[in-house]
Every structure is written in structure tokens, then in C-alpha cells.
Amino acid sequence: MPTLSAIEDGCDRKEITLVVHPAIRNAIKSYEIAWAACHDEKLNGTDIVPEFAGRSPSYIFRQLYEYQHGFRAGPESKSMVEMVNRLKEAGLLALPAYLGTLER
């Protein structure tokens, strides 16, 4: 059985493809729509905000976790902090998996 670290490394190198259950994909759509206002329609980022589409799920999770626990904060991140603070543990895990499946 591979370790979580080995799975994350495989995802980072795009050697493992994540499959997201349709129910999770539908539940997350509202977050995708809300984030499109800042991160671009296809979540590819802008000059001042990063892209989410196609990024490693472990990278996205770390960013969301840091916002949720107050490690990332600043004048430009207020809306992100508000959005992430609404996520429960399951969403904090499912959202990065979903965003990692989107094409850049």
C-alpha cells in the first residue's frame, strides 16, 4: 500500500490521475463560480492572484489550510479567508482534488 506522501508526490509529478466523484464535483461548483471573480473564469489566475486549475492537490490543500488557520493573511486576502473559513474538513480535502482535475 503506498503511503500518503508517495501518492502526493505522484500527483505532484502528474503520474497519478485523480478521479473526482460527480457528487463532489457538483457540490464544489459554487466555490468555482465564486473564485472565478478573482482567479479568472477558468481559474488560471491573474497578475495578482495565483492559478488553481491543474495545480497539484497537495499544493492547493496547503494554501487553503494556511488561509483557514491564519498563516496567510493580508489586505488582498480577505475574501479568500472568508471563503475558506466556510469549508469543513471534507471540503478542504475534496476541493483541491477537484481543482487538480481542471485543465490549465
KOLDOSE-896832 format. One record per residue: y, x, z of N, C-alpha, C, CB in turn. Coordinates in pm, whole numbers, plus 50000, padded with zeros to 5 digits. Glycine has a CB too. Layout:
BEGIN
YXZYXZYXZYXZ/...
This chain:
BEGIN
498825008550000500005000050000501245008950000500004990450122/502145007349904503355015649901504305012150017504085013849767/505035022150060506005019950167507245013350109506365033250237/508065007350199509325001350155510205011850089510064994950275/510215023750144511015034550086510565037749943510935047150173/509265037949921508745040749787509125029649689507215042449791/509095017249735509485005849650510965006849616509184992349719/511815009649718513245010949692513525022149594514005013549823/512825033449609513025044749517512615040749375512205057049564/511525033449362511085028849230512095019349167509735022049241/512675010749248513705001549197514935009349154514084991049305/515325019149235516495027249202516305034349068516765037449311/515095038649039514815045848914514405036248802513715056248936/514455023148830514105012748731512645013648688515015013948607/511775019248775510345019848745509625007148789509715032048812/510274999448874509704987048924510634975748883509504987449080/510084965248829510874953648790510714942748895510444948548650/511834937748944511794927049041511794913648969512984927949139/511004904349018510964890948965511484881649074509524886948917/512494873949042513114865049140512654850849115514664866049135/512154844449219511684830649210512824821649164511114825749347/512564812049076513634803149025514414795949135513044792948933/513764792349244514464785549353515514794649415513474780849461/515194807349429516154817049482517284818949383515464830649514/516944820149257517964821949152518944810249153517294823149013/518464798049166519344786349169520204785949293518524773549160/519644789549407520404789349532521524799549530519474792049650/521334810349459522314821249458523404819049355521624834449432/523214810049262524204807649156525604805349210523784795649071/525744798449323527084795749377527784808649417526994786349498/527034818249469527644831149502528064838549375526654839849585/527224837949273527554844649147528844839049089526404843149045/528994825849094530214819549041531424823849123530074804149042/531304824049255532424827949341532784842649318532074825549489/531794851249306532084865449288532654868549151530844873649311/532384859949053532904862248918534434862848917532424851348824/535074856049012536534856049018537084870149039537014846749130/536374878449111536844892149138536084902749059536714895049287/534794900649040533934911048983533674909448835532634911349056/534354900348767534174897848625533134887048605533774910848551/533254880148495532374868848463530894872748466532724863248327/530584884748420529194889248416528874898848530528904895948283/529754899248630529604907748749529514922548713528364903748827/530224926448606530254940348563531404948148625530354941048413/532154942048716533234948948785534504949948702532784962748825/535524955448766536814957548701537304971448740537854946448741/538564974148713539114987148751539174989148902540504988648693/539254978048977539404979549123538234974349205540644972449166/537284967549144536094962849217534834967249143536124947449232/533764970349217532544975549154531724964849085531694982349257/530824969449001529884960448935528724957449029529374966448802/528124945849010526904942249082525744940648986527114929349162/526014935948869524944933148773524144945648742525514927248643/522834944448757521934955348721521904967148816522294960148589/522634966448925522604977449023521314976749102523834976749119/520964987549164519774988149247519894978249363519545002449300/518864970049387518914960849500519164967849634517624952949508/518614979749652518844986649779520304990849792517924999049791/520944994749682522374998149685523204985749720522815003849548/522924974349655523684962149680523484957649824523254950949582/522244958149872521974954350011522804962650107520484955850042/522824975750086523604984450176525074980550177523464999150134/525634977450061527044973650054527294960550129527494972449908/526444950650105526604937750171526434939050322525584927650115/525444946750362525194949050505526424955450571523944957950525/526984965350506528154972150563529354962850574528514984250477/529554954150477530624944150488530344934650604530774936150355/529104929850612528744919950712528854925450855527324915150687/528634938250872528644944251006529924952151036527454953251022/530934950550951532234956350980532414970950947532524954551119/531454976950878531584990950840532494992850719530204996850810/532644982350641533544982450525534564971550545532764980550391/535794975250547536854965350563538154971550514536974960750712/539064963450475540354968150427541104956550368540184979450324/542334958850329543174947850278542594941150152544564953050248/541874948550071541334943049947539974936349967541204953949843/539374937550085538014932750103537894919950183537214943350168/538994913450215538964901450300538054890550242540374895950318/538194887550114537374876850055535894880750052537864873649913/535614893550031534224898250031533614896850170534144912949984/534354900450272533864899350409533584884650442534894905350509/534484875750404534284861450429533024856250360535504853450383/532824860350235531664855950159530364861150220531774860550013/530334873850253529114879950305528794874950445529254895150307/529804871750523529554866750658528884853050658530844866150736/528924846050546528224833150535526734834850505528874824650427/526334846850466524934849150433524084850350559524784861850348/522934844050556521934845950661521014857150615521134832650691/520084861050699519204872250668518474870550535518204874050780/517944858650510517214856250385518114858250263516614842050384/519344853550272520284855250162520684869750143521524846950184/520784876750252521144890950246520064899050177521404896450387/518834894150181517734900750111517564895649969516434898850188/517724882449950517494876549818518604879649719517334861549831/519834879849764520964881949674520894895249601522254881049752/520654906449670520544919149597519384919149497520364930549694/518274912849533517134912249441517534904749314515924905349507/518254893749329518704886149214519704894049130519324872949259/520724899549195521754906949122521184918849047522844911649217/520154924849103519494936149036518784932348908518514942449129/518484919448891517814914948768518774912148655516994902648796/520074911248684521054908048581521314920248493522364903148644/521524917748366521834928748274523284932748286521504924948130/523524945548270524904950748273525564948048141524934965848304/
